[in-house]
Amino acid sequence: MGSAALLIEITGAVALLLWAVRLVRTGITRTFGGGLRSLVARAGRNRLAAWSAGLIAATLLQSSTATALIVASLASRDILPTATALAVMLGADVGTTVAAQILSFHPQLLAPVLLVLGLVLFSSAESGPRRHIGRFCFGLGLLLLSLRLLLEATAPLRESPTLALVVDLLSRDPLVAALVAALLTWLAHSSLAIVLLVMSFASHGVVGVEAAFAMVAGANIGGAIAPVVMTAASGPVGRRAPIANLALRTLGALLVLPFVGELSLLLAALESDPARQVVDFHTALNLALALASLPFLPLVARLLERLLPAPAAEEDPGAPHYLDRNAVDTPAVALAAAAREALRMGDVVEWMLQRSLEALRTNDFALIAEIRAKDDILDRLHEAIKLYLIHVSRHELDAAESRRYQEILSFITNMEHIGDIVDLSLMEIAEKKARERLRFSPQGFEELRRIHEAVMDNLQLALGVFVTRDVRLARRLVASKTEIRALERSASDSHLRRLALGVPDSLQTTGLHLDVIRDLKRINSHLTAIAYPLLEETGELRATRLAAESAKPSVAGSALDAGSAASGSRTTPPGMVAE
């Protein structure tokens, strides 16, 4: 075989290996991701329990990077203390060696069985755990197949004079071998893949056992680099555990590199198979590092807290609190985080709408400015949640997750529109009224207060629909439009009667009064639109509310009014309203 063809064979086998590792991790994350996060979060302050939680999580995920991101996320939200987070990371380091241990026994005959089983499970389910378990089985089958291809592709390398020179260099300088492996691991973002690659080389005599040990030590370092890079944008608290884990892995590698020759002789006396020697060294290195480090974790944690102190508690009201970027691989968890953040928008809207009536009554410029400033917070939260949902949507969502995705998107869009109405219209009216020192008539303001109170009640109802997905609440919310229309007509008729009687305050504020009623009605339309996706899903929403033309030819005006009040149920997508 020519050198070019040989390079293509090896590259293809390595690519398949990396993709298989990703499939295995994705399948486990989709099936048990939420449970693994809960397991790590419940680790508490007991270092041994935390170490065990990290061991279990990484054994299932086969990715210390994924586990590190979970730990960083929980630590940054003060759920995990620094010492506990470090204990989880040390357990994860050992957990990542489990798959290599299993695969070192060369269970290649399982590959066809796992591929067939994975295909059957994946194809027989549109969504849900069965589909994700199928992805896991298929990925594991591909992993075994890629190892077989890698073994076959690397067999001719034993006769290569060029490779003999490279191997000689690596054998004579373990530090160079470790650095090469660290670089490859960081580029691949998978220490498991590189350890399996080294195991394959060692089993066929492509590299010596001593060089293989040095490369495994380097892979251990490279596997800790990715979490440090990926959490670089996080706060200091979230970066502590990944940085400490990298430091401890580097220290362990530097301590063991001078003794790879002696260690290779020791393991050769216990294991004759070079592949088994490599993975045993990998497990022993991480286990020894954990046992040596666990007693000193409180001291290490205090040092990290001094080097990376928590920032002063200055809360930015427009910054998201719950959007965990490390959870996007687990859509159910990510959507729950987005829903929690969306409720913060609901709280801001409630504050703005509640105080808007006071601003309209008192002509208070300071209050008007404060309300308008809140709309900037709404806009920032809306943008953050929307971008977060885009990241989540890049992963495969099942039917239930897709529905929740649409509901959250509909909710935040309607909340943002309500904020714009309060800011750009209601507060504009309040400013004009304050500048001209106008006031509503007592009767007129009482009518506005009743409509405002009904809209506030519907806001609470809309928040309840979003949280509980209760169809009965959704029906009540949509049915409340009738009450709002009745209040609107009554207020408009009363206002016209006051104009006819020449009430001075009504004459001066007639345009403002009607504009406030219009805006409150628009806000209510956005609130009721929050119920539309749920009602449409459950078959509770009719396709149209327009009467048949042949049946009622003379009610075009009232039909148009009904269509407007229904927020464009024919021409506007569910969950949105026509302005």
N, C-alpha and C positions, 0 to 999 in steps of 0.2 A: 504494500500500500504506500502511495506517495505521501510526502510530508503534509501537503495541503489537504489531501483527503483525510489523513489521520487527525489533523487539527480540527477539521469540520466535524468529524465523528465525536471527538472529545468535547468540543464546544456544544454540540447538540445534546450530548448526554448530560453535561453540566446544566444547560438551560432547562432541560426536562426535570432535573433534580431540584432546581430552585423553584420551578413552577409547582412541582408536586408538594414541596414543603409549604408553599403558600396555600395550596388547596386544602391540605390537612389543617393548617392553622385557621383558615376561614371557616371550614366546616365545624370545627370545635367552637370557634368564637360565636357563630350564629346559633349553635345549639345550646351552649352552656355559658355564653359570655356574661349575661346578667348574673347568673349564679356564681361565676368565678369572681366577679367584682364584689358581690356580697360576701363571699368567703374571705377575700382579702380584707375587706372593710371591717369584718367582725374579728379580725386577728387580735384586736385589743393591744394591751401593753405587755403581754407575755411573749418574750422573745422566741421561745421554743414553739409556741402555737403559731406565731407569725412566720417562723422559718418553715413550719410544716405547711402552712397555707400557700406560701410561695412555691414550695416543692410540688404540691398538688396542681396548682394553677399552671406552672411551667411544664409539668409532665403532660398535661392535657393539651396546652397550647403549643408546646415544643418551640417556644420563642421567648427568650429572656427579654427581648425588646418589647414585645407585647405586654409582658408582665410588668416591665419597668414603666411603661406608659400608664398602666392602671395605677401603679403605686404612686407615680408622680402626680397623677390627677387627684387621688385621695389625699395625699400629703398636702398639696397646695390648698385644699379646702379644709385643712385641720382635722381630717377624719383619722389620719394615721400620724402618730408622733414620729420624729425623725429616726429614733432608734428602732422602732417597730418596722418602719419602712425599709430600713437597712436589713433587718432580719428577713423580711419577705424577699428582698433581692438576693440574699445569700442562699435562701431555699430555692429560688428560681434558678440560680446558677447550677445547682445539683440536679434540679428537675429536667433541665435541658439535655442532660446526659443519658436519660432513661431510654429515649428512642434509639440513640446510637448503640446502647447496650443490646437492645432487642435485635436491631438490624445486623449487628456483628455476628449473629448466629446464621446469617445468610438464609433467611426463610423465603427464598425467591419463588418457591413453588406456590406460595400464597398469592403471588401477583395476579395471575389470571382469575383466581376466585374473587379477590377483592375488586378487580376491575369490573367483572360481571355483576357482582353484588352492588357495587356503587352505581353502575349504570341503571340497574333495575330500580333501586331505591330513588335515585335522582329523577328518573323519567316517570315514575309512578305517582309523583306528588307535585302539584303546582307550587306548593309552599309548605312551610312548617318543618318540624324537626326531622321527619323522614327524608326530606330533600337535602337537608344539611348533613345528615349522617351519611347519605349517599355520596355527597361531595367529599366527605372525610374518607370514606372507604375507597373511592376512586383515586383520591390523592395519594393514599397509602399504597395502592396498587401501582400507581405511576412511580412512586418513590422506589419501590423494589425493582421495577422495570428499569428505571434510570441507573440504579446501581449495577444491574447486570450489564447494561450497555456500556457503562463506564469501565467495568472490569474487562470487557472484551476489547474496548477501544484502546485501553492503556497497555494491553499485553505486549504489543510490538515495541513499546518504549523501552523495554528492558534491554533491547539490543542497540539502542541509539547512543552513539559516542558523545553527541552533544549533551544529551540528558545526563550521561555519566559525569561530565564536567560540572554540570549544575548541581547534581546530587552530591558530588564531592565537596563543592563549596558550601552547601547547606550543612553537610555533616561536619565539616571543619569549623564552621562558625554558627553555632546555634542561635545567636542573636539575630543574624541575617535571616535565618529560616523563620524565626518568630516574627520579625518585622514583615516579611513577605506574606505570611499567613494572616497577620493582623490586617494588612491592607486589603487582601482578598476578602476577608470576612466583613470588613466595613463596607466594601463595594457590594457584596452579595447580601448584606443585612441578614445573614443567617449563619451562626456558628455551627449549627447542626450540619448544614450542607457542606461546609469546609471540612469539618471533622470526618464526615463520611467520605469526602474526596481523599483526604489524607489516609484514612483507613483503607480505601481501595488501592491507593498507591503502595501502601506498606504490604498489603496482602499479596501483591504481585511482584514485590521486590523492586518496584520502581524507585522508592526511596527507602533508606535504612530506618530501622526503628528509632535510633537516636534522633535523626533529623525529623522523623514523624512526631516524636514527643515535643521537640522544640516548636514545630508548626502548630501542634495542638495548644501549647501554651500561648502562642501568638494569636491563634483563633479565639482563645479565651479573652484576650485583650480586645481584639477587633469586635467581638460580640458586645462589649460594653461601650464601644464608641458611639454606635448608632443612637442609643437612648439619650446620651449626653447631647448629641447634635439635635435630636428631635425635640428635646425639652428646652432648648436654648432660649426660646421666646417665652417660656413660662416664668413665673415668679421665682425668687430665691428659694422659697420653701420647697417647691416642687422639683427643683434641680439638685437638691442636696443628695438624695439617695442615688440617682444615676452617677453623679460625680464621685461619690464615695465608693460605689461599686467598681467603677473604672480604676480608681486609685488602688483598691484592694486587689483587684485582678492583676494589675500591673506589678504590684509588689510581689504577689505570689509567683508570677511568671519569672521575675528577675531573680527571686530566691531559688527557684527550681532549675533554671537553665544551666547553671554550672554543674549540676549533678545528673543530667539526663543519661550520661553513660552508665553510672552506677544504677540508676533506676531501671534502665533497660535490661541490665543483667538480672536485677531482682525480679522483675516481672517475667522475664524469659524463664526463670526457674519455676514460676507459677503457671504460666500459659505458654504453650508452644506456638499457637496461632498468632502471627504478627497483628492481624486485625483486632483480635481480642486484647492484645497488649496495649494497643493504641487507645481503645475505648476505656479500658480499665484505668489507664493513666489519666484520661480525661475526667472520669468520675472521681478518682482518688484526689486529684488536684483540687477540684471544687469542694469536695467533702472536707479535706484537710483545711482549706481556706476558711470554710464556714465554722468548723470546730475551733479553729484558732482565733477567729474574729468575734464570735458571739459574746464571750465574756467582756469584751472591751467596747461593745457597741455604745453604751451610755457615754463613755469618754469620747468616742469618735463623733457621736451626735452633738455633744457640747462644743467640740471644736468646729464642726460644720455650722452650728448656730452662730458662732462668733464670726466665722469667715463669710457666711451668707445669711446675715440677719434678715428677719422679716421686715418688710417695709412698714412705715408708719401707716396706721389705719386711717387713710383718707379715702372714703368711699366715693367712687364716681357713679352718680345715679344713672348715667347713660351707658355704663359698661355692663355687659352681660355677666350674670353670676353663675349660671347653671349650664352654659353651653360647653360641654366637655369635648374638645376635639379628639381626645383619645378614645371616645366611645363610639365614633362614627362607624367602626367596624361591626358594632352590635346595634342594628337599627332600632330595636325595641327600647334599649337603654337611651340611645340618642334622641329618639322621638319623645320619650318621657322628659328628658332634659329640656328639649325645645318647648314642650307644653308648659313646664314650670316657668320658663323664661317668658312665654307668651302671657301667662297670668300676671307677670309684672307689668306688662303693657296694660292689661285690664285694670290694675290698681292705679296706674297713672291716669288713664282715661277717666276712671271713677273720680279721682281727685279733681281733675280739670272740670269735668261736667258738674260736680257738686258745687264748686265755687263759682262757676260761671253765672249762676243766678244771682249770687251776692254781688258780683262785679256789675251786672246789669242794673241792680237796684241802687248801689251806693255811689256809682261814678268814681270808684277808687282806682286811680291810675297805677298805683303800686301793685294792687292785686291783679289788675289786667296784665301788667308786665310779667308777674310771677306765673300766671296761667299760660301766657304765650311761651315762656321759657320752657315749660314742661313739654311742649310739642317737640322741641329739639331732642329731648330725652326719648320721646316716642319714636322719632325718626331714626335715631341711632340704634335703639333696640330692634326696631323693625328690620333695619338693614342687616344687623348682626344675625338675627334669627333666620332671615331669608337666605343669607349666604351659608349658614350652618345647615339648613335644610337641603340646599343644593349639594353640599358635600355628602349628606346622608343619602340622597337620591342616587348617587353614583354607585351605591351598593344595591344588590338585588333585594327588593322589598316584596314581601308576600302580600296577599290581598288585604289583610287587616292593616298591615303597616302602610300600605299605599293609601287606604282610606284615612288613616290618622294623619298621614302627611298632608293630604288635601285639606283636612279639617283645620290643622294648625295654620297652614298657609292662608286659608280663608279667614280665620280668626284674626291673625295679625294684620292682614290687609284691611279688614273692616275696622279694626282698632285704630290703625294709622289714618284711615279716612275720617273717622270721628274726630280724632285729634286735629286734623286739618280744618274741619268744619268749625270746631270750637275756636281755634287760633285765627283762622283767616276770615271767618264770617261773624261768629258770635262776639268775639273780642273786638272786631272792627266796629260792630254795632255799638258795643259798650264804650269804645273810645269816642265815637262820634257823639253819642249821648252825653258823655262826660264833658267833651269840648264845648258843646252847645248848652250845657247845663240844663238838660231836659229831664223830665221825669214821667214815668208811666202813671196813668190814673190808678187809684187804689183798686178799682174793679178790674182794670186791665192787667195789673201786675198779679192779682190773685188768679186770674185765668192762666197767665204764663206759669205761675207757680204750680198749678194743678197739672198742666201738661208736663212740666219739668219733673215733677214727682213721679208721674206715670212712666216717663222715660227712664228715670233712675231705677225704678222697680224692674223695668225690663232689662236694664243693664245687669242687675243682679241675677235675673233669670237667664240671661245669655251666658254669663260666667258659669252658672250651674249646668247649663246644657253642654258647654265646652268640656267641663271637668267630668261630668257623670255620663254623658251621652244618653241621657234619659229621654226616651221618645215622648213621654207625657209632658215633660217640661218643654220640649221643643214645640209640641202642638200648642201649649199655652202661650209660648212666646209669639208664635205666628198669629194666633187668634187675638192677641192683645192689640194688633193693628186696628181692629175694629174700634176698640176703646179710644185709641189715639185719634182716629179719624173723627169720632163723635166729639171728643174734646176740642179738636181743631175747628170743626164746623160751629160748635157752640160759641167758642171764643171769637171766631170771625164774625158771626151774626151779632154777638153782643157789642163787638167793637164798631160795627157798622151802625148799630142803634145809637151808640154814644156820639158817633160822628154826626148823625142826623140831629141829635139834641144839641150839638155844638159844645160838647165838653172840651174845655181848652187843652188839657193835657193829652187827650186822645187826638185832637186835631194836630198837635205839634209832633206827636210820636207815631202817627198812623203807619208810616212806612217802616219804621223800626219795629213796631209791634208785630206787623204781619211777617217781617223778615225773620224775627225770632221764632215765631210759630213754624214757619217754613223750615228753618234750620233744625228745630227740635224734631220735626217730622222726618227729615232726612236722616238724622242720627238714629231715630228709631228704626228706620228702614235698614240701616247697616246692622243694627242689633238683631233684628229678626232674620237677616240674611245668614247669621251664624248658624241658625237651625236648619237651613236648607239642605246642606250635604247629608245630614243625618236623616232627615225626612225623606229625601230622595232615595237614599240607600235602603230604607225600610219600606218604600212604596207608599209613604204617607203624603206625598206631594203630587198634586195634579199637574198635568202638562201645561194647562192654561187656565186662567180665571176669566177670560173674556166670554161674554155671552154670545150665542150663535146669532149671526147677523139677521137671518131670516126670522128669528124669534123676536128680537128686540131692535127693530131698525131705528128707533128714535132715541136711543140712549148712548149715542156715540161719545158724548161728553163724559157721562158717568163711567162708561167702560174704560175710557182713557184714564180717568182718575183712578179706577181700580187697578188698571195695569201699572200705572206709576207707583201706586202704593204697594203693589206686589213686587216692586223693585225689578221690573223687567224679567219676569220668570221665563219668558220665551226667548228674549234676545240677549239676556245677560247670563253668563255661566253661573252655575249654582255656587252660592256662597259669596257672590258679588252683587252689588246693586248699581242701578243706573243713576247717574247724578242728574 
